[in-house]
């Protein structure tokens, strides 16, 4: 279904104009993330405009407490915790090393806070995260190895198609997406 949705929604050739962050999300990333990770009775994919309820970083204000992407677990017909967070950077910002490094740190902080929140509720989970810069996604996982020792590691990197002509990128990288989905 993801491939069919890409064929339906992508232009035949890559557009010359660079999409904004929101355009990158809605036109290139959303159909992939929803198609692979949204399960109506188990997981909910969201592109929120609010802070994480698990966020304990009191020093962070406003946008710094808001990930671009989350997948929440559904338990007893309610979202019960965040399992996956992500940050997106538009092609125009791909060279902004400070922003991109800061986003990766934020992903790690969000993941740690979600693990801590799950532990407070009696769960032991592994958190997933991604950073999409331009048309490349890096996937990460974090787990609590010992009290106070969080281990974040890189799962893999995938390219998102920019046009129907580049849909083979999705097929070439499908193993990475499926590995991430299996961890979720």
Beta strands, then each sheet from edge to edge (+ up, - down):
strand 1: 43-46
strand 2: 69-75
strand 3: 78-89
strand 4: 127-133
strand 5: 136-146
strand 6: 149-159
sheet 1: 1+ 2- 3+ 4+ 5- 6+
end
